[in-house]
Protein backbone atom coordinates (compact mmCIF):
# COMPACT_ATOMS: atom_id res chain seq x y z
CA UNK A 1 0.00 0.00 0.00
CA UNK A 2 2.64 2.50 1.03
CA UNK A 3 4.88 1.73 -1.94
CA UNK A 4 1.95 2.18 -4.34
CA UNK A 5 1.43 5.67 -2.97
CA UNK A 6 5.10 6.46 -3.53
CA UNK A 7 5.85 6.75 0.18
CA UNK A 8 9.46 5.86 0.87
CA UNK A 9 11.59 5.47 4.01
CA UNK A 10 8.62 4.15 6.02
CA UNK A 11 7.93 0.42 6.10
CA UNK A 12 4.54 -1.26 5.88
CA UNK A 13 5.13 -2.70 9.34
CA UNK A 14 5.69 0.76 10.80
CA UNK A 15 2.56 2.12 9.15
CA UNK A 16 0.55 -0.76 10.66
CA UNK A 17 1.39 0.72 14.07
CA UNK A 18 -0.90 3.63 13.15
CA UNK A 19 -3.95 1.31 13.05
CA UNK A 20 -5.43 2.93 9.98
CA UNK A 21 -7.76 1.15 7.59
CA UNK A 22 -8.19 3.56 4.75
CA UNK A 23 -6.64 6.24 2.60
CA UNK A 24 -8.74 8.99 4.19
CA UNK A 25 -7.47 8.05 7.65
CA UNK A 26 -3.88 8.16 6.44
CA UNK A 27 -4.41 11.60 4.95
CA UNK A 28 -6.00 13.02 8.10
CA UNK A 29 -3.69 11.65 10.79
CA UNK A 30 -2.54 14.30 13.23
CA UNK A 31 1.13 14.92 13.85
CA UNK A 32 1.12 13.73 17.45
CA UNK A 33 -0.46 10.38 16.54
CA UNK A 34 2.18 9.81 13.90
CA UNK A 35 5.03 10.77 16.25
CA UNK A 36 3.66 8.55 19.04
CA UNK A 37 3.49 5.51 16.74
CA UNK A 38 6.58 6.01 14.60
CA UNK A 39 8.92 8.30 16.51
CA UNK A 40 9.95 11.77 15.47
CA UNK A 41 12.39 10.99 12.65
CA UNK A 42 10.25 8.41 10.85
CA UNK A 43 7.12 10.37 11.67
CA UNK A 44 8.53 13.50 10.05
CA UNK A 45 9.32 11.53 6.88
CA UNK A 46 5.76 10.23 6.72
CA UNK A 47 4.24 13.65 7.40
CA UNK A 48 6.30 15.20 4.59
CA UNK A 49 5.19 12.51 2.18
CA UNK A 50 1.52 12.80 3.22
CA UNK A 51 1.75 16.55 2.60
CA UNK A 52 3.23 15.85 -0.84
CA UNK A 53 0.33 13.50 -1.61
CA UNK A 54 -2.11 16.24 -0.60
CA UNK A 55 -0.56 18.50 -3.23
CA UNK A 56 -0.55 15.84 -5.97
CA UNK A 57 -3.89 15.07 -7.64
CA UNK A 58 -5.09 11.50 -7.14
CA UNK A 59 -8.59 10.23 -7.88
CA UNK A 60 -10.54 8.69 -5.03
CA UNK A 61 -11.08 5.33 -6.77
CA UNK A 62 -7.36 4.84 -7.20
CA UNK A 63 -6.71 5.91 -3.61
CA UNK A 64 -9.22 3.35 -2.31
CA UNK A 65 -7.22 0.58 -3.96
CA UNK A 66 -4.12 1.40 -1.95
CA UNK A 67 -5.38 0.68 1.55
LUMKOLBA-483547 format. One line per 4 residues: their letters; for each residue x, y, z of C-alpha. Coordinates in steps of 0.25 Angstrom, whole numbers. Each point is the difference from the previous one (the first is absolute). Example, Ala and Ser with C-alpha at 12.3 -4.5 7.8 and 13.67 -1.06 7.14 Angstrom:
<rs>
AS = 49/-18/31 ~ 6/14/-2 $
</rs>
This chain:
<rs>
XXXX = 0/0/0 ~ 11/10/4 ~ 9/-3/-12 ~ -12/2/-9 $
XXXX = -2/14/5 ~ 14/3/-2 ~ 3/1/15 ~ 15/-4/2 $
XXXX = 8/-1/13 ~ -12/-5/8 ~ -2/-15/0 ~ -14/-7/0 $
XXXX = 3/-6/13 ~ 2/14/6 ~ -13/5/-6 ~ -8/-11/6 $
XXXX = 4/6/13 ~ -10/12/-3 ~ -12/-10/-1 ~ -6/7/-12 $
XXXX = -9/-7/-10 ~ -2/9/-11 ~ 6/11/-9 ~ -8/11/7 $
XXXX = 5/-4/14 ~ 14/1/-5 ~ -2/13/-6 ~ -6/6/12 $
XXXX = 9/-5/11 ~ 5/10/10 ~ 15/3/2 ~ -1/-5/15 $
XXXX = -6/-13/-4 ~ 11/-3/-10 ~ 11/4/9 ~ -5/-9/11 $
XXXX = -1/-12/-9 ~ 12/2/-9 ~ 10/9/8 ~ 4/14/-4 $
XXXX = 10/-3/-11 ~ -9/-10/-8 ~ -13/7/4 ~ 6/13/-7 $
XXXX = 3/-8/-12 ~ -14/-5/-1 ~ -6/14/3 ~ 8/6/-12 $
XXXX = -4/-11/-9 ~ -15/1/4 ~ 1/15/-3 ~ 6/-3/-13 $
XXXX = -12/-9/-3 ~ -9/11/4 ~ 6/9/-11 ~ 0/-11/-11 $
XXXX = -14/-3/-7 ~ -4/-14/2 ~ -14/-5/-3 ~ -8/-6/12 $
XXXX = -2/-14/-7 ~ 15/-2/-2 ~ 2/5/15 ~ -10/-11/5 $
XXX = 8/-11/-7 ~ 13/4/8 ~ -6/-3/14 $
</rs>
